[in-house]
Amino acid sequence: MSAQKIFDGLLVLQYRTGNKKALSQLVKRHHKNMCAQAYWYTKNSDVSEDIVQDCWGIIMNKLEGLREPNSFGSWALRIVTRKSLDYVNRNAKQVKQRKTETFVDDDESDGFNEDKRQDVRNAIARLPEEQQIVLRLFYTQEYALKEISEILEISVGTVKSRLFHAREKLKTILK
């Protein structure tokens, strides 16, 4: 278990004992990532901020019942994901144009030129959304398979399958 997860667990336990500063530390540690997660679904920064703000209210109300304090990050991200998907589903007609997620750093020092980067972006955009989401969580957010399954509320086997099929399809598209 990573030191970050252990520290999150400690902050959760401190918050439960009445230390309100522990919650502000959790907010500082996770707010930006939660906003990025919401934005990935909504493509609207104002809406993303509103969703995350609502999620913090939910988190505060349910934090006492969190069985595994060390899993705070994936638990909170699952709440943001669900709320974001709810928003997208409610507003499907307004959210038709989805931008391609940048899965590759803008750092040119890795030998990847901009044309190759754009080819990868375009290839990823051609994947089904479920596969794009799993790729993003696994490669850019570096979540474990089990955490992804919890965030998306699907089985680990389904996560593995989506990753496998996404990789295979990317290989075919990029050839």
C-alpha positions in Angstrom: 0.0 0.0 0.0 1.3 3.4 -0.9 2.3 6.1 1.6 -0.3 8.4 0.0 -3.1 6.0 0.7 -1.9 5.4 4.3 -1.7 9.2 4.8 -5.3 9.6 3.4 -6.5 6.9 5.8 -4.8 8.7 8.7 -6.5 12.0 7.6 -9.9 10.2 7.4 -9.5 8.8 10.9 -8.4 12.3 12.2 -11.5 13.9 10.6 -13.7 11.3 12.3 -12.3 12.3 15.7 -13.3 15.9 15.1 -10.1 17.3 13.4 -11.7 19.6 10.8 -8.2 20.5 9.4 -7.9 16.9 8.3 -10.7 17.4 5.8 -9.0 20.5 4.5 -5.9 18.5 3.9 -8.0 15.8 2.0 -9.5 18.6 -0.1 -6.0 20.0 -0.9 -4.7 16.5 -1.8 -7.7 15.5 -4.0 -9.7 18.5 -5.2 -7.7 19.1 -8.4 -7.7 15.4 -9.4 -11.5 15.2 -8.8 -12.1 18.3 -10.9 -10.0 16.8 -13.7 -12.0 13.6 -13.5 -15.3 15.5 -13.6 -14.0 17.6 -16.5 -13.1 14.5 -18.5 -16.7 13.6 -18.6 -18.4 16.9 -18.8 -15.9 19.0 -20.8 -17.1 22.0 -18.9 -14.9 23.5 -16.1 -17.8 25.3 -14.4 -20.0 22.3 -14.3 -17.0 20.2 -13.1 -16.4 22.5 -10.2 -20.1 22.4 -9.3 -20.1 18.6 -9.4 -17.0 18.3 -7.3 -18.3 20.8 -4.8 -21.5 18.7 -4.5 -19.3 15.6 -4.1 -17.4 17.1 -1.2 -20.8 17.5 0.6 -21.6 13.9 0.0 -18.1 12.8 1.1 -18.4 14.8 4.3 -21.8 13.2 5.1 -20.6 9.6 4.3 -17.0 9.7 5.6 -18.0 8.2 8.9 -19.2 5.1 7.1 -16.1 4.6 4.9 -15.0 1.0 5.9 -11.5 1.3 4.4 -10.1 4.8 5.2 -7.0 4.0 3.1 -9.2 3.8 0.0 -10.4 7.4 0.3 -9.0 8.5 -3.1 -10.6 5.8 -5.2 -13.8 6.0 -3.1 -14.0 9.8 -3.6 -13.2 9.5 -7.3 -16.0 6.9 -7.7 -18.5 9.4 -6.3 -17.2 12.1 -8.7 -17.4 9.6 -11.6 -21.0 8.6 -10.8 -22.1 12.3 -10.4 -20.4 13.2 -13.6 -22.0 10.4 -15.5 -25.4 11.4 -14.0 -24.8 14.9 -15.4 -23.8 13.7 -18.8 -26.7 11.3 -19.0 -29.1 14.1 -18.0 -27.6 16.5 -20.5 -26.7 14.1 -23.3 -28.1 16.5 -26.0 -25.9 19.3 -24.8 -22.8 17.3 -24.4 -22.4 16.0 -28.0 -19.0 17.2 -28.8 -16.3 15.4 -26.8 -12.7 16.5 -27.1 -10.0 13.9 -27.4 -8.3 13.3 -24.1 -4.6 13.9 -24.2 -3.0 10.6 -23.1 0.5 11.6 -24.1 2.6 14.2 -22.3 3.5 17.4 -24.2 7.1 16.8 -23.3 9.0 16.3 -26.6 12.1 14.9 -24.9 10.7 11.4 -25.0 11.3 11.1 -28.7 7.6 11.3 -29.5 7.0 14.0 -32.2 3.8 15.9 -32.5 2.6 14.0 -35.5 2.9 10.7 -33.6 1.2 12.3 -30.6 -1.7 13.4 -32.7 -2.0 9.9 -34.3 -2.3 8.4 -30.9 -4.9 11.0 -29.8 -6.9 10.3 -32.9 -6.6 6.5 -32.4 -7.8 6.8 -28.8 -10.7 9.0 -29.9 -11.9 6.2 -32.2 -12.1 3.7 -29.3 -15.4 3.1 -27.5 -15.9 5.5 -24.5 -15.7 2.6 -22.0 -12.2 1.7 -23.3 -11.1 5.3 -23.3 -12.1 5.7 -19.7 -10.3 2.5 -18.6 -7.1 3.6 -20.5 -7.2 7.0 -18.9 -7.6 5.6 -15.4 -5.0 3.0 -15.8 -2.3 4.9 -17.7 -2.7 8.5 -16.9 -4.1 8.3 -13.4 -2.2 5.1 -12.5 -5.1 3.4 -10.7 -4.8 -0.4 -10.1 -7.3 -2.7 -11.8 -9.2 -3.3 -8.6 -9.5 0.5 -8.0 -10.7 1.0 -11.5 -13.3 -1.7 -11.0 -14.5 0.0 -7.9 -14.6 3.5 -9.5 -16.6 2.3 -12.5 -18.5 -0.3 -10.5 -17.6 -3.1 -12.9 -15.7 -6.4 -12.3 -11.9 -6.6 -12.5 -12.4 -9.0 -15.4 -14.3 -6.4 -17.3 -11.6 -3.8 -16.6 -8.9 -6.3 -17.9 -11.0 -7.1 -21.0 -11.5 -3.4 -21.8 -7.8 -2.7 -21.4 -6.9 -5.7 -23.6 -9.4 -4.8 -26.4 -8.4 -1.2 -26.3 -4.7 -2.1 -26.7 -5.5 -4.5 -29.5 -7.7 -2.0 -31.3 -5.0 0.7 -30.9 -2.4 -1.6 -32.4 -4.6 -2.2 -35.4 -5.5 1.5 -35.8 -1.9 2.7 -35.5 -0.4 0.2 -38.0 
